[in-house]
Amino acid sequence: MDKSKGFIEAEISKAITQWEKDYLGRGSVSVKTDILRDMIVVNLKGILTPAEYSVCESTEGMLAIKRIRSKLVESGVSYLNEIILDITGEEVKSFHTDISTSTGERVMVFKLMNNLENTFT
């Protein structure tokens, strides 16, 4: 692979931010991507709206927001997997995500078929 690890990480962050805007209607405040062995870990900050923070004040509301946000992302997972394949050339074996309703952060983990980190010198 000709491109640096940092370049690939930045490209993934940029592409996922664009996906959020196109698919979910709004983007996060910041996105940081890290390639670690056979995983790509994406940390998205500032994804909840002020109204969602208000709803999250009750346990029932928090669970509802987590469930809805999870379903929204899961419904677009095939496109997210395509983004990773296009940028890295690696297929995604599995996808995992969770959201913190207290910090408004989402973590996405793409588990790859191969160790992508080994391709960088």
Secondary structure, DSSP 8 states (H G I E B T S, - for coil): --S-HHHHHHHHHHHHHHHIIIIISS--SEEEEEEETTEEEEEEES-S-HHHHHHTTSHHHHHHHHHHHHHHHHHTHHHHHHHHHHHHS--EEEEEEEEETTTTEEEEEEEESS-SGGG--
